[in-house]
Amino acid sequence: MEKWNETSNDFSLLGLFPQNQTGLLLLLLIIFVFVLACLGNSGMTALIFLDPRLHTPMYFLLSQLSLMDLMYISSTVPKMAINFLSGQKSISFLGCGVQSFFFLTMAGSEGLILASMAYDRFVAICNPLHYPICMSKRLCGKMILGSWTLGSINSMAHTVYALHLPYCRSRAINHFFCDVPAMLPLACVDTWVYEYMVFVSTSLFLLVPFLGINASYGRVLVAVFHMHSKEGRKKAFTTCSAHLTVVTFYYTPFVYTYLRPRSLRSPAEDKILAVFYTILTPMLNPIIYSLRNKEVLGAMRRVCGMFSLRKK
């Protein structure tokens, strides 16, 4: 185990891959996924901003999901890649705090945005006549602002607490980013009370929205089953299946990781699960929402046509 230099407040990140050729190939794959995620999410955000037909609550929420995914993957992968390629493992005390803050903010906010998207689909399919009232742009704005605000407050509380813990053992974090649960074993005080608060926080920001999403889509599936229009049934099922795919990829590894007691967790397993919700999900979201969505594909053609006409 690495020794802690008492003159330094810096941490060390042990990383995801071994420092060998196999690790380099895996890192290059992660960098490729990172580039795809950045292009996909920034492209989706720009597309929704540029095309007036996508200025609806559903796509406003989707633009926030893309923005969160962009910030999500950018808070972890670049530092991991720099450390691997440079052969160093250090991250400054301030850098660890900033990384932890952005990661936790995106984690909490994205869970609430996904729940808002599920509510949007529930109203659109189960109560279409009341949709303009129940899902107005004003309410959509409040949902977005509330998601960012609550996620930031929750993140700030956890980050400040974690950075104020006395670390009297090694400062080597067995992870590829500053994840608070991975930092707790390094503290020289009993953290069982805080671990309980992590459980409560995870339940509020992940488990409760997850149950709400399941309830919403349960009602949606019943409504879709009773639809008389075959085309309407197909469109509703396509939209909901895309949302459920995203929810499954995001929530399942997250909930499994953070709701288990420390005695049942292992650093290797936590790092593998973290790859799903920090790297793979941000890359898959724009693909799932664009390739299976005729409105998004139509917007792509219109925007591309608009730019081609300007060049002429």
Residue frames as qw, qx, qy, qz and C-alpha x, y, z in Angstrom:
[[0.000, 0.887, 0.461, 0.000, 0.00, 0.00, 0.00],
 [0.376, 0.587, -0.041, 0.716, 1.26, 3.47, -0.83],
 [0.416, -0.393, -0.467, 0.674, 2.48, 5.57, 2.08],
 [0.017, 0.930, 0.339, 0.144, 0.88, 8.88, 2.85],
 [0.467, 0.252, -0.148, 0.835, 3.26, 11.81, 2.66],
 [0.261, -0.681, -0.544, 0.415, 2.37, 13.93, 5.69],
 [0.158, -0.415, 0.081, 0.892, 3.56, 17.10, 3.92],
 [0.161, -0.018, -0.595, -0.787, 1.02, 16.68, 1.13],
 [0.513, 0.222, 0.505, -0.658, -2.75, 16.85, 1.07],
 [0.494, 0.333, -0.540, -0.594, -2.93, 15.30, -2.39],
 [0.843, -0.003, 0.466, -0.269, -4.67, 12.00, -3.10],
 [0.016, -0.334, 0.835, 0.437, -3.69, 9.19, -5.45],
 [0.812, 0.244, 0.083, -0.524, -6.06, 7.46, -7.86],
 [0.543, -0.271, 0.779, 0.160, -5.09, 3.83, -8.42],
 [0.299, 0.363, -0.541, -0.697, -6.96, 3.87, -11.73],
 [0.849, 0.177, 0.158, -0.472, -9.00, 1.41, -13.73],
 [0.905, 0.389, -0.170, 0.024, -6.41, -0.39, -15.88],
 [0.789, -0.415, 0.188, 0.412, -2.96, -1.89, -15.22],
 [0.087, 0.861, -0.328, -0.380, 0.06, -0.01, -16.60],
 [0.502, -0.152, 0.768, 0.366, 0.75, -2.42, -19.48],
 [0.050, 0.062, -0.635, -0.769, -0.12, -2.88, -23.15],
 [0.141, -0.486, -0.850, -0.143, -3.53, -4.37, -22.39],
 [0.146, -0.680, -0.442, 0.566, -4.31, -1.42, -20.15],
 [0.048, -0.379, 0.279, 0.881, -3.28, 0.99, -22.91],
 [0.098, -0.187, -0.791, -0.574, -5.58, -0.71, -25.44],
 [0.188, -0.625, -0.748, 0.120, -8.49, -0.57, -22.99],
 [0.144, -0.606, -0.183, 0.761, -7.76, 3.08, -22.28],
 [0.004, 0.144, -0.514, -0.846, -7.79, 3.86, -26.02],
 [0.158, -0.434, -0.836, -0.297, -11.19, 2.18, -26.20],
 [0.207, -0.691, -0.533, 0.442, -12.44, 4.34, -23.31],
 [0.107, -0.443, 0.140, 0.879, -11.09, 7.47, -25.05],
 [0.066, -0.137, -0.724, -0.673, -12.95, 6.47, -28.23],
 [0.216, -0.615, -0.759, 0.003, -16.16, 6.07, -26.20],
 [0.225, -0.607, -0.266, 0.714, -15.46, 9.45, -24.58],
 [0.033, -0.198, 0.398, 0.895, -15.15, 11.15, -27.99],
 [0.169, -0.363, -0.800, -0.446, -18.39, 9.52, -29.18],
 [0.256, -0.655, -0.642, 0.305, -20.17, 10.62, -26.00],
 [0.159, -0.506, -0.048, 0.846, -18.94, 14.22, -26.36],
 [0.058, 0.036, -0.571, -0.818, -19.92, 14.42, -30.03],
 [0.219, -0.432, -0.838, -0.252, -23.29, 12.74, -29.48],
 [0.253, -0.672, -0.575, 0.392, -24.37, 14.76, -26.45],
 [0.108, -0.466, 0.060, 0.876, -23.10, 18.12, -27.69],
 [0.070, -0.073, -0.681, -0.726, -24.72, 17.41, -31.06],
 [0.211, -0.554, -0.802, -0.069, -28.03, 16.49, -29.42],
 [0.203, -0.643, -0.367, 0.641, -27.99, 19.64, -27.28],
 [0.044, -0.321, 0.313, 0.893, -27.21, 21.85, -30.30],
 [0.087, -0.246, -0.810, -0.525, -29.87, 20.12, -32.43],
 [0.190, -0.664, -0.705, 0.159, -32.61, 20.73, -29.86],
 [0.170, -0.607, -0.126, 0.766, -31.50, 24.36, -29.55],
 [0.039, -0.243, 0.489, 0.837, -31.45, 24.97, -33.32],
 [0.168, -0.269, -0.807, -0.498, -34.65, 23.21, -34.43],
 [0.364, -0.175, 0.200, -0.893, -37.86, 25.04, -33.33],
 [0.764, -0.136, -0.442, -0.451, -39.93, 21.85, -33.76],
 [0.681, -0.090, -0.657, 0.311, -38.01, 20.29, -30.89],
 [0.015, -0.293, 0.382, -0.876, -38.81, 23.16, -28.52],
 [0.715, -0.416, -0.359, -0.432, -41.18, 21.03, -26.44],
 [0.585, -0.655, 0.374, -0.298, -40.94, 19.92, -22.79],
 [0.985, -0.035, 0.148, 0.080, -39.84, 16.42, -23.76],
 [0.745, 0.460, -0.064, 0.479, -36.87, 17.69, -25.77],
 [0.095, -0.832, 0.285, -0.466, -35.99, 20.44, -23.32],
 [0.788, -0.499, 0.331, -0.143, -35.62, 17.69, -20.71],
 [0.940, 0.196, 0.120, 0.254, -33.63, 15.60, -23.18],
 [0.410, 0.764, -0.201, 0.455, -31.27, 18.53, -23.83],
 [0.399, -0.750, 0.395, -0.350, -30.57, 18.72, -20.08],
 [0.947, -0.178, 0.266, 0.020, -29.92, 14.99, -19.96],
 [0.786, 0.489, -0.018, 0.379, -27.40, 15.39, -22.80],
 [0.072, 0.831, -0.295, 0.466, -25.73, 18.33, -21.05],
 [0.683, -0.586, 0.369, -0.231, -25.49, 16.35, -17.81],
 [0.969, 0.067, 0.174, 0.162, -24.03, 13.33, -19.62],
 [0.553, 0.700, -0.152, 0.426, -21.46, 15.58, -21.30],
 [0.176, -0.771, 0.410, -0.454, -20.36, 17.00, -17.94],
 [0.902, -0.330, 0.221, -0.171, -20.64, 13.57, -16.30],
 [0.939, 0.174, 0.063, 0.291, -18.12, 11.81, -18.55],
 [0.394, 0.743, -0.191, 0.507, -15.89, 14.89, -18.75],
 [0.439, -0.772, 0.298, -0.351, -15.46, 14.90, -14.97],
 [0.847, -0.352, 0.397, -0.016, -13.85, 11.44, -14.87],
 [0.903, 0.319, 0.181, 0.224, -12.31, 10.21, -18.15],
 [0.405, 0.831, -0.216, 0.313, -9.85, 13.05, -18.97],
 [0.344, -0.749, 0.508, -0.250, -8.13, 12.85, -15.56],
 [0.899, -0.136, 0.415, -0.020, -8.01, 9.05, -15.74],
 [0.805, 0.540, 0.073, 0.235, -6.42, 9.20, -19.21],
 [0.153, 0.878, -0.330, 0.311, -3.89, 11.89, -18.21],
 [0.586, -0.603, 0.511, -0.176, -2.80, 9.91, -15.14],
 [0.933, 0.071, 0.344, 0.080, -2.41, 6.68, -17.13],
 [0.692, 0.658, 0.013, 0.297, -0.48, 8.24, -20.03],
 [0.042, 0.857, -0.366, 0.361, 1.79, 10.28, -17.75],
 [0.669, 0.064, -0.678, 0.297, 2.44, 7.37, -15.42],
 [0.021, -0.205, 0.511, -0.835, 1.31, 9.44, -12.45],
 [0.315, -0.460, -0.828, -0.060, -1.58, 8.77, -10.08],
 [0.176, -0.298, -0.455, 0.820, -1.85, 11.99, -8.11],
 [0.061, -0.705, -0.473, -0.524, -4.81, 14.33, -7.91],
 [0.097, 0.290, -0.364, 0.880, -4.73, 17.49, -5.84],
 [0.010, 0.342, 0.760, -0.552, -6.93, 17.98, -2.79],
 [0.328, 0.451, 0.089, -0.825, -8.85, 20.74, -4.61],
 [0.372, 0.241, -0.687, -0.576, -9.01, 18.72, -7.83],
 [0.160, -0.161, -0.970, 0.091, -10.46, 15.76, -5.94],
 [0.152, 0.442, 0.564, -0.681, -13.10, 18.01, -4.40],
 [0.369, 0.423, -0.226, -0.796, -14.05, 19.55, -7.75],
 [0.324, 0.118, -0.862, -0.373, -14.25, 16.15, -9.42],
 [0.065, -0.273, -0.908, 0.310, -16.36, 14.73, -6.60],
 [0.240, 0.444, 0.321, -0.801, -18.69, 17.76, -6.65],
 [0.429, 0.348, -0.415, -0.723, -19.37, 17.58, -10.40],
 [0.272, 0.020, -0.948, -0.164, -19.77, 13.81, -10.38],
 [0.008, -0.349, -0.830, 0.436, -22.26, 13.82, -7.50],
 [0.296, 0.429, 0.106, -0.847, -24.14, 16.81, -8.93],
 [0.435, 0.243, -0.614, -0.612, -24.62, 15.06, -12.27],
 [0.194, -0.080, -0.976, 0.060, -25.54, 11.79, -10.56],
 [0.104, 0.424, 0.683, -0.585, -28.32, 13.33, -8.46],
 [0.323, 0.471, -0.056, -0.819, -29.56, 15.73, -11.14],
 [0.316, 0.190, -0.772, -0.518, -29.68, 13.08, -13.86],
 [0.056, -0.239, -0.953, 0.177, -31.78, 10.79, -11.69],
 [0.201, 0.544, 0.464, -0.669, -34.33, 13.58, -11.19],
 [0.310, 0.440, -0.379, -0.753, -34.31, 14.50, -14.90],
 [0.200, 0.019, -0.937, -0.287, -35.00, 10.88, -15.87],
 [0.050, 0.431, 0.814, -0.386, -37.93, 10.86, -13.44],
 [0.249, 0.558, 0.095, -0.786, -39.21, 14.12, -15.01],
 [0.272, 0.285, -0.681, -0.617, -38.97, 12.55, -18.47],
 [0.086, -0.201, -0.976, 0.002, -40.96, 9.56, -17.27],
 [0.156, 0.550, 0.553, -0.606, -43.67, 11.88, -15.92],
 [0.250, 0.474, -0.289, -0.793, -43.70, 13.73, -19.26],
 [0.252, 0.084, -0.865, -0.426, -44.31, 10.50, -21.18],
 [0.001, 0.345, 0.886, -0.308, -46.93, 9.40, -18.66],
 [0.241, 0.576, 0.298, -0.722, -48.93, 12.62, -19.16],
 [0.248, 0.413, -0.508, -0.714, -48.44, 12.62, -22.96],
 [0.276, 0.016, -0.910, -0.310, -49.72, 9.05, -23.38],
 [0.148, -0.380, -0.875, 0.259, -52.20, 8.61, -20.54],
 [0.045, 0.782, 0.448, -0.431, -53.65, 12.15, -20.45],
 [0.457, 0.197, 0.390, 0.774, -52.92, 13.66, -23.90],
 [0.013, -0.799, -0.428, -0.422, -55.77, 16.21, -23.72],
 [0.451, -0.887, -0.079, 0.063, -54.39, 17.66, -20.48],
 [0.804, 0.029, 0.012, 0.593, -50.75, 17.62, -21.63],
 [0.272, 0.624, 0.023, 0.732, -50.45, 21.39, -22.37],
 [0.455, -0.771, 0.025, -0.445, -51.71, 22.12, -18.84],
 [0.890, -0.448, 0.062, 0.058, -50.01, 19.32, -16.88],
 [0.762, -0.142, 0.231, 0.588, -46.69, 19.66, -18.70],
 [0.240, 0.967, 0.089, 0.019, -46.35, 23.34, -19.53],
 [0.610, 0.525, -0.255, 0.535, -43.03, 24.95, -20.39],
 [0.260, -0.734, 0.301, -0.551, -43.17, 26.75, -17.05],
 [0.881, -0.380, 0.223, -0.171, -43.43, 23.46, -15.15],
 [0.903, 0.294, -0.082, 0.301, -40.72, 21.98, -17.36],
 [0.269, 0.714, -0.310, 0.567, -38.44, 24.89, -16.41],
 [0.555, -0.631, 0.330, -0.430, -39.15, 24.30, -12.73],
 [0.992, -0.090, 0.083, 0.017, -38.31, 20.60, -13.11],
 [0.725, 0.478, -0.186, 0.459, -35.01, 21.43, -14.78],
 [0.019, -0.723, 0.338, -0.603, -34.09, 24.12, -12.23],
 [0.766, -0.495, 0.232, -0.338, -35.13, 21.86, -9.35],
 [0.981, 0.087, -0.057, 0.167, -33.02, 18.96, -10.67],
 [0.536, 0.543, -0.279, 0.583, -29.88, 21.08, -10.96],
 [0.252, -0.696, 0.286, -0.609, -30.44, 22.83, -7.62],
 [0.868, -0.398, 0.172, -0.243, -31.18, 19.72, -5.55],
 [0.930, 0.203, -0.119, 0.281, -28.35, 17.81, -7.20],
 [0.355, 0.631, -0.309, 0.616, -25.89, 20.63, -6.44],
 [0.472, -0.646, 0.290, -0.525, -26.98, 21.00, -2.80],
 [0.972, -0.208, 0.085, -0.072, -26.74, 17.25, -2.18],
 [0.810, 0.378, -0.173, 0.414, -23.34, 17.12, -3.90],
 [0.090, 0.725, -0.322, 0.602, -21.96, 20.06, -1.93],
 [0.698, -0.565, 0.245, -0.366, -22.97, 18.49, 1.38],
 [0.989, -0.051, 0.068, 0.118, -21.28, 15.16, 0.57],
 [0.657, 0.539, -0.178, 0.496, -18.15, 16.75, -0.92],
 [0.123, -0.758, 0.320, -0.555, -17.58, 19.15, 1.98],
 [0.821, -0.467, 0.237, -0.228, -18.05, 16.37, 4.53],
 [0.965, 0.134, 0.006, 0.227, -15.70, 13.97, 2.72],
 [0.512, 0.607, -0.219, 0.567, -12.95, 16.58, 2.38],
 [0.291, -0.720, 0.324, -0.540, -13.18, 17.51, 6.07],
 [0.959, -0.275, -0.064, -0.031, -12.60, 13.93, 7.23],
 [0.257, -0.767, 0.583, 0.080, -9.18, 13.29, 8.82],
 [0.920, 0.325, -0.216, -0.032, -7.21, 10.89, 6.60],
 [0.396, -0.741, 0.540, -0.049, -4.52, 9.26, 8.70],
 [0.816, -0.024, 0.549, 0.176, -3.90, 6.22, 6.49],
 [0.396, 0.018, 0.581, 0.711, -2.83, 5.95, 2.87],
 [0.330, 0.569, 0.112, -0.745, -4.35, 8.58, 0.55],
 [0.050, 0.157, -0.823, -0.543, -4.47, 6.09, -2.31],
 [0.648, 0.237, 0.283, -0.666, -8.10, 5.93, -3.53],
 [0.344, -0.032, 0.906, 0.243, -8.81, 2.54, -5.09],
 [0.475, 0.697, 0.509, -0.172, -10.87, 3.98, -7.95],
 [0.510, 0.275, 0.353, 0.734, -10.44, 5.92, -11.18],
 [0.043, -0.636, -0.111, -0.762, -12.10, 9.07, -9.80],
 [0.001, -0.160, 0.616, -0.771, -12.75, 10.65, -6.41],
 [0.574, -0.405, -0.569, -0.427, -15.82, 8.65, -5.39],
 [0.372, -0.607, 0.352, -0.608, -16.82, 9.43, -1.81],
 [0.936, -0.271, 0.088, -0.207, -17.56, 5.80, -0.75],
 [0.868, 0.275, -0.222, 0.348, -14.09, 4.82, -2.03],
 [0.186, 0.632, -0.364, 0.658, -12.55, 7.57, 0.13],
 [0.656, -0.607, 0.060, -0.445, -14.25, 6.55, 3.37],
 [0.953, -0.183, -0.165, 0.175, -12.04, 3.49, 4.11],
 [0.571, 0.387, -0.246, 0.681, -9.03, 5.85, 4.21],
 [0.284, -0.740, 0.087, -0.603, -10.47, 7.93, 7.07],
 [0.369, 0.140, -0.783, 0.480, -9.19, 7.37, 10.59],
 [0.369, -0.029, 0.475, -0.798, -12.60, 7.95, 12.20],
 [0.279, 0.306, 0.908, -0.061, -15.70, 5.82, 12.31],
 [0.198, 0.129, -0.314, -0.919, -17.92, 6.83, 9.39],
 [0.046, 0.314, 0.947, 0.050, -20.92, 4.58, 9.97],
 [0.171, 0.665, 0.452, -0.570, -23.26, 7.54, 10.58],
 [0.199, 0.575, -0.336, -0.719, -22.19, 9.14, 7.32],
 [0.025, 0.061, -0.925, -0.374, -22.52, 5.82, 5.46],
 [0.150, 0.523, 0.804, -0.240, -26.10, 5.71, 6.68],
 [0.199, 0.717, 0.104, -0.660, -26.62, 9.22, 5.30],
 [0.083, 0.349, -0.709, -0.607, -25.20, 8.05, 1.95],
 [0.075, 0.263, 0.958, 0.083, -27.81, 5.29, 2.00],
 [0.169, 0.689, 0.533, -0.462, -30.59, 7.81, 2.73],
 [0.128, 0.645, -0.248, -0.711, -29.32, 10.20, 0.06],
 [0.015, 0.150, -0.866, -0.478, -29.09, 7.43, -2.53],
 [0.136, 0.448, 0.877, -0.111, -32.60, 6.32, -1.69],
 [0.174, 0.743, 0.310, -0.568, -33.97, 9.85, -2.12],
 [0.180, 0.684, -0.351, -0.613, -32.12, 10.72, -5.33],
 [0.194, 0.300, -0.846, -0.395, -32.02, 7.32, -7.03],
 [0.031, 0.176, 0.980, -0.089, -34.30, 4.70, -5.51],
 [0.275, 0.556, 0.523, -0.585, -37.40, 6.90, -5.08],
 [0.376, 0.565, -0.283, -0.678, -37.18, 8.34, -8.65],
 [0.124, 0.203, -0.927, -0.290, -36.52, 4.82, -9.94],
 [0.152, 0.346, 0.889, -0.257, -39.70, 3.54, -8.29],
 [0.319, 0.630, 0.218, -0.674, -41.60, 6.56, -9.64],
 [0.256, 0.454, -0.612, -0.594, -40.31, 5.84, -13.15],
 [0.024, -0.040, -0.994, -0.100, -41.42, 2.22, -12.91],
 [0.233, 0.510, 0.683, -0.467, -44.86, 3.31, -11.72],
 [0.312, 0.618, -0.105, -0.714, -45.17, 5.84, -14.57],
 [0.273, 0.355, -0.752, -0.484, -44.14, 3.40, -17.24],
 [0.135, 0.180, 0.962, -0.152, -46.33, 0.70, -15.74],
 [0.354, 0.616, 0.434, -0.554, -49.32, 2.98, -16.29],
 [0.281, 0.598, -0.412, -0.627, -48.02, 3.87, -19.76],
 [0.037, 0.161, -0.949, -0.268, -47.72, 0.22, -20.81],
 [0.255, 0.423, 0.820, -0.289, -51.29, -0.44, -19.70],
 [0.340, 0.705, 0.124, -0.610, -52.48, 2.58, -21.72],
 [0.175, 0.493, -0.673, -0.522, -50.45, 1.49, -24.77],
 [0.147, 0.054, 0.986, 0.047, -51.91, -2.01, -24.56],
 [0.285, 0.595, 0.685, -0.309, -55.46, -0.56, -24.78],
 [0.133, 0.535, -0.248, -0.797, -54.70, 1.76, -27.71],
 [0.747, 0.472, 0.435, -0.172, -56.81, 1.14, -30.82],
 [0.476, 0.837, -0.243, -0.116, -54.37, 2.81, -33.23],
 [0.951, -0.008, 0.037, 0.307, -51.60, 0.44, -34.26],
 [0.494, 0.597, -0.103, 0.623, -49.38, 3.33, -35.36],
 [0.302, -0.781, 0.188, -0.513, -49.94, 5.21, -32.08],
 [0.903, -0.412, 0.112, -0.032, -49.21, 2.06, -30.10],
 [0.856, 0.232, -0.027, 0.461, -45.96, 1.52, -32.02],
 [0.235, 0.714, -0.149, 0.643, -44.81, 5.12, -31.56],
 [0.546, -0.716, 0.180, -0.397, -45.60, 5.13, -27.83],
 [0.959, -0.245, 0.084, 0.114, -43.89, 1.79, -27.30],
 [0.713, 0.436, -0.092, 0.541, -40.78, 2.93, -29.22],
 [0.025, -0.768, 0.201, -0.607, -40.47, 6.11, -27.16],
 [0.712, -0.601, 0.199, -0.305, -41.00, 4.33, -23.83],
 [0.974, -0.021, -0.004, 0.227, -38.65, 1.46, -24.66],
 [0.502, 0.584, -0.209, 0.602, -35.89, 4.01, -25.39],
 [0.305, -0.721, 0.263, -0.564, -36.45, 5.69, -22.03],
 [0.901, -0.384, 0.130, -0.158, -36.55, 2.37, -20.18],
 [0.872, 0.269, -0.152, 0.380, -33.29, 1.28, -21.82],
 [0.208, 0.658, -0.295, 0.660, -31.58, 4.44, -20.56],
 [0.591, -0.610, 0.209, -0.485, -33.06, 4.02, -17.08],
 [0.988, -0.149, -0.025, 0.028, -31.92, 0.39, -16.86],
 [0.726, 0.379, -0.217, 0.532, -28.34, 1.17, -17.90],
 [0.043, 0.646, -0.270, 0.713, -28.13, 4.10, -15.50],
 [0.597, -0.555, 0.194, -0.546, -29.99, 3.05, -12.37],
 [0.968, -0.129, -0.207, -0.052, -29.24, -0.67, -12.04],
 [0.729, 0.164, -0.372, 0.551, -25.44, -0.48, -11.47],
 [0.012, -0.540, 0.244, -0.805, -25.78, 2.80, -9.53],
 [0.709, -0.474, 0.047, -0.520, -28.37, 1.49, -7.06],
 [0.958, -0.075, -0.255, 0.108, -26.56, -1.85, -6.73],
 [0.557, 0.350, -0.366, 0.658, -23.30, -0.04, -5.92],
 [0.027, -0.438, 0.296, -0.848, -24.49, 2.58, -3.44],
 [0.705, -0.408, 0.006, -0.580, -27.20, 0.69, -1.55],
 [0.883, -0.057, -0.442, 0.147, -24.97, -2.21, -0.53],
 [0.570, -0.807, 0.138, 0.069, -23.19, -2.13, 2.84],
 [0.130, 0.812, -0.565, -0.067, -19.41, -1.73, 2.73],
 [0.551, -0.334, 0.762, -0.060, -18.88, -5.35, 3.88],
 [0.750, 0.356, 0.558, -0.009, -20.48, -6.64, 0.67],
 [0.455, 0.880, -0.075, -0.110, -18.58, -4.30, -1.68],
 [0.776, -0.184, 0.281, 0.534, -15.25, -4.77, -3.42],
 [0.033, -0.704, 0.203, 0.680, -13.20, -2.02, -5.09],
 [0.162, -0.121, 0.791, 0.577, -12.75, -4.03, -8.30],
 [0.123, 0.537, 0.826, 0.119, -16.49, -4.62, -8.65],
 [0.010, 0.819, 0.307, -0.485, -17.31, -0.98, -7.84],
 [0.093, -0.534, 0.421, 0.727, -14.95, 0.24, -10.57],
 [0.127, 0.130, 0.863, 0.471, -16.44, -2.08, -13.19],
 [0.057, 0.702, 0.704, -0.093, -19.98, -1.02, -12.28],
 [0.074, -0.747, -0.067, 0.658, -18.93, 2.65, -12.35],
 [0.188, -0.150, 0.638, 0.731, -17.90, 2.23, -16.00],
 [0.106, 0.525, 0.810, 0.240, -21.57, 1.63, -16.87],
 [0.050, -0.877, -0.467, 0.106, -23.03, 4.80, -15.34],
 [0.232, -0.785, 0.124, 0.560, -20.06, 7.16, -15.84],
 [0.140, -0.419, 0.634, 0.634, -18.83, 6.13, -19.32],
 [0.146, 0.193, 0.895, 0.374, -21.13, 3.78, -21.22],
 [0.117, 0.709, 0.661, -0.214, -24.48, 5.42, -20.40],
 [0.050, 0.758, -0.034, -0.650, -23.40, 8.94, -21.51],
 [0.046, -0.299, 0.720, 0.625, -22.28, 7.41, -24.82],
 [0.091, 0.297, 0.932, 0.188, -25.43, 5.33, -25.35],
 [0.154, 0.612, 0.523, -0.574, -28.03, 7.99, -24.46],
 [0.277, 0.577, -0.202, -0.742, -27.75, 10.12, -27.64],
 [0.120, 0.149, -0.886, -0.423, -27.62, 6.97, -29.79],
 [0.060, 0.370, 0.911, -0.172, -30.75, 5.52, -28.19],
 [0.180, 0.674, 0.413, -0.586, -32.69, 8.78, -28.40],
 [0.210, 0.590, -0.335, -0.704, -31.65, 9.67, -31.97],
 [0.079, 0.180, -0.887, -0.418, -31.52, 6.45, -33.98],
 [0.028, -0.377, -0.926, 0.010, -34.96, 5.32, -32.79],
 [0.080, 0.677, 0.419, -0.600, -36.64, 8.73, -32.94],
 [0.453, 0.558, 0.517, 0.465, -38.10, 9.95, -36.24],
 [0.045, -0.983, -0.177, -0.014, -38.50, 13.51, -34.92],
 [0.465, -0.717, 0.336, 0.397, -34.80, 13.74, -34.03],
 [0.584, 0.053, 0.609, 0.534, -33.76, 12.24, -37.38],
 [0.285, 0.795, 0.453, 0.285, -36.03, 14.71, -39.15],
 [0.220, -0.960, 0.025, 0.171, -34.50, 17.58, -37.19],
 [0.592, -0.393, 0.470, 0.523, -31.03, 16.41, -38.23],
 [0.487, 0.406, 0.579, 0.513, -32.02, 16.56, -41.89],
 [0.067, 0.939, 0.308, 0.140, -33.57, 20.02, -41.48],
 [0.386, -0.853, 0.181, 0.302, -30.57, 21.46, -39.64],
 [0.596, -0.168, 0.551, 0.559, -28.10, 19.91, -42.10],
 [0.380, 0.632, 0.540, 0.406, -30.20, 21.30, -44.97],
 [0.111, -0.980, -0.151, 0.071, -30.23, 24.74, -43.34],
 [0.453, -0.681, 0.361, 0.449, -26.43, 24.83, -43.08],
 [0.569, 0.126, 0.617, 0.530, -25.97, 23.54, -46.63],
 [0.250, 0.833, 0.428, 0.246, -28.20, 26.33, -47.97],
 [0.258, -0.936, 0.053, 0.234, -26.21, 28.96, -46.04],
 [0.577, -0.362, 0.495, 0.540, -22.98, 27.73, -47.61],
 [0.456, 0.456, 0.590, 0.486, -24.47, 28.16, -51.09]]
